[in-house]
Structures are given as structure tokens and as C-alpha cells.
Amino acid sequence: MKDIVANRSKVKLSHKARLILLSLRENGPVWTTYLLIYYLSSSISEWAYSQMSLFRKKHNLPGLNSTTMNYEIWRNWDWRNGGEEWTQSTEWKESLIRNILLRYMKTDGRILEIGPGAGRWTETLQKIASYLIAVDISDRCVEICRNKFAGCSNVDFFVNNGSELPFIADNSIDCVWSFDVFVHINVAEVTQYIKEFQRIVRTGGCVAIHHAQKGDVAGGWRSNMTSELFVDIAESNGFKVVAQITRWRDGQQEFEVGKYNDVVSVLEKVS
Ligand SMILES: C[S@@+](CC[C@H](N)C(=O)[O-])C[C@H]1O[C@@H](n2cnc3c(N)ncnc32)[C@H](O)[C@@H]1O
């Protein structure tokens, strides 16, 4: 919708008027009225979204990205597709696993996943980890995952409060993975998570987090996080930023992390 509205704004008003006249002639008044309603409502929705972003910034509101909102959304999500509705293509998912997940998550390590949902990435993490602990605010997701991985002895699932990990011991985790989760978490809760990672990840351990790159301006109900802010939070909590990945090449193909200008930040714990 954003693209459509942005492209449309490049067409001059005189051309738009001419297109409407042509449409009246070729398609008649009924179809042309629907077209006008569609144009008008999509412009209004884009305008409302940008106003929401500005208002939220000005008044420091959580938008849809508080723990309570996230709980309400994801607890009641229809998980029958296992979260694969967010998989851009089979090639994209396989390539992301090869080029990002397997590159940074340590084989035979103790891995933490934040927000497994229905276990879209958990499957791969469970196979490579010596021990995997996955934590979600949604008791329903935890139940789905517990059933799905019932036969696996190296994995535990916990419900948490959306920003703290009191049941995980200090310096006990080698790697942290989270995809399609931090894009929806507001800055204050992300900061609290990073503080927790500082406590639980061993020195030299790795954290790979998928998050918003430009605040919530790009659509997709992204949180108010930016790439720069994420770096600041990480560096002030004892992490070095190893990479910030927005796209990658795999043979002849090029893939994007997400549709909404997202990024995967890879951190290493240095102190
Ligand atoms: C869009 S789904 C993604 C699920 C899975 N990671 C995937 O990619 O298929 C977001 C998930 O993150 C969980 N979540 C949202 N906010 C969270 C938070 N603050 N802490 C832990 N989990 C959270 C939701 O309950 C949901 O399972």
C-alpha cells in the first residue's frame, strides 16, 4: 500500500484528472467510483499511519508494541500455518538459515530463542544446540511448541513477562536468536532484554536479533527502534556490533531480511 501511494504521488494532478476521464469513458461511472473510493481511502490510511507515528513519537506512546498488546495479538493469532505466512519463500528461509542463523549460532552450544511462536526457527535451532531454551510471552505459543517438540530432550520452553529472564543463570548461554519478534517490541523492553543478555551470555557469546531499522515509519507495526539506537543500547551494555545485515547474496540471488526495512544485528559480548 505504501508503495502504491508513493508511486501515485509522482503522477501529476492534470494526468490524474485525465485518467479519471478516460476511465469514465472506458469503464463507466460505477467502476470509476470504486476506483476513486479505493484511491481516496488508501491515501487516508497512509496519512493516518504517518500521523499515528508522529503522535506516538511526540507523546512517547507504546503504540501496538507493549507487552500487553503483543500478548493480546500473539496469544490469539491463528497459528495453524506455523508462522510460515511470514516466510517470503522457501529459498529465502533456507538461505537465511544457511547465511545468518547457522553462521552465527554455535553448533553444540547452549542457545536461547526469544519468541519462538509456533517454532518456525526453533526446528533448526533444536537440531544444532546442545541445549535450547525458548521463551515467549504467549502461553499458547509455549504450549504449541511443547507439543511440537515433545520428543526432544534438549529443549525447554518458558513463558516470561516480555523483557526479563530470571530463570536463566548468569553466563550460561552461548548464543541468542530472535526473528520477527523484536520488530514488535518497544525500546524500553528491548533495552531491558539487552541488559538480561549481558548477564546471561558468556563473554565471547553471540546475539542475533531481527529488529526495525527506521522506527515505525516503514509500516508493518514496527516498534520505535532504529539501527543506530540498537547499536547504542548494545554498546552501552557490554556488546560489540559484529554486523548489521539488511540483505545478503546467495549465489545468483539476493535476499532481503524483511519487507519493512528490517535488519538483523549481530552482537558479541565483550565485557
Ligand atoms: C510474529 S511472531 C514470530 C514467531 C517466530 N519467531 C517466527 O518467526 O515464526 C512474534 C512472537 O514473539 C512473541 N513475543 C512478542 N513480544 C515478546 C516479548 N516481549 N518477549 C517474548 N516473546 C514475545 C509472540 O508471542 C510471538 O510468539
The ligand as an SDF file (V2000), in Angstrom:
LIG
                    3D

 27 29  0  0  0  0  0  0  0  0999 V2000
    5.4550  -12.5470   14.6870 C   0  0  0  0  0  0  0  0  0  0  0  0
    5.6020  -13.8260   15.8780 S   0  0  0  0  0  0  0  0  0  0  0  0
    7.1070  -14.6100   15.3520 C   0  0  0  0  0  0  0  0  0  0  0  0
    7.2560  -16.0260   15.8470 C   0  0  0  0  0  0  0  0  0  0  0  0
    8.5280  -16.7320   15.3670 C   0  0  0  0  0  0  0  0  0  0  0  0
    9.7100  -16.0900   15.8770 N   0  0  0  0  0  0  0  0  0  0  0  0
    8.5690  -16.7790   13.8600 C   0  0  0  0  0  0  0  0  0  0  0  0
    9.4040  -16.0850   13.2700 O   0  0  0  0  0  0  0  0  0  0  0  0
    7.7440  -17.5060   13.2860 O   0  0  0  0  0  0  0  0  0  0  0  0
    6.1130  -12.9690   17.3620 C   0  0  0  0  0  0  0  0  0  0  0  0
    6.3230  -13.8800   18.5350 C   0  0  0  0  0  0  0  0  0  0  0  0
    7.0340  -13.1830   19.5430 O   0  0  0  0  0  0  0  0  0  0  0  0
    6.3760  -13.3210   20.7950 C   0  0  0  0  0  0  0  0  0  0  0  0
    6.6520  -12.0930   21.5580 N   0  0  0  0  0  0  0  0  0  0  0  0
    6.2060  -10.8370   21.3070 C   0  0  0  0  0  0  0  0  0  0  0  0
    6.7100   -9.9730   22.1970 N   0  0  0  0  0  0  0  0  0  0  0  0
    7.5010  -10.6970   23.0210 C   0  0  0  0  0  0  0  0  0  0  0  0
    8.3150  -10.3650   24.1370 C   0  0  0  0  0  0  0  0  0  0  0  0
    8.3910   -9.1240   24.6010 N   0  0  0  0  0  0  0  0  0  0  0  0
    9.0150  -11.3640   24.7260 N   0  0  0  0  0  0  0  0  0  0  0  0
    8.9270  -12.6510   24.2890 C   0  0  0  0  0  0  0  0  0  0  0  0
    8.1660  -13.0170   23.2370 N   0  0  0  0  0  0  0  0  0  0  0  0
    7.4690  -12.0470   22.6060 C   0  0  0  0  0  0  0  0  0  0  0  0
    4.9120  -13.5160   20.4120 C   0  0  0  0  0  0  0  0  0  0  0  0
    4.1620  -14.1110   21.4380 O   0  0  0  0  0  0  0  0  0  0  0  0
    5.0530  -14.3970   19.1770 C   0  0  0  0  0  0  0  0  0  0  0  0
    5.2010  -15.7440   19.5090 O   0  0  0  0  0  0  0  0  0  0  0  0
  1  2  1  0
  2  3  1  0
  2 10  1  0
  3  4  1  0
  4  5  1  0
  5  6  1  0
  5  7  1  0
  7  8  2  0
  7  9  1  0
 10 11  1  0
 11 12  1  0
 11 26  1  0
 12 13  1  0
 13 14  1  0
 13 24  1  0
 14 15  1  0
 14 23  1  0
 15 16  2  0
 16 17  1  0
 17 18  1  0
 17 23  2  0
 18 19  1  0
 18 20  2  0
 20 21  1  0
 21 22  2  0
 22 23  1  0
 24 25  1  0
 24 26  1  0
 26 27  1  0
M  CHG  2   2   1   9  -1
M  END
$$$$
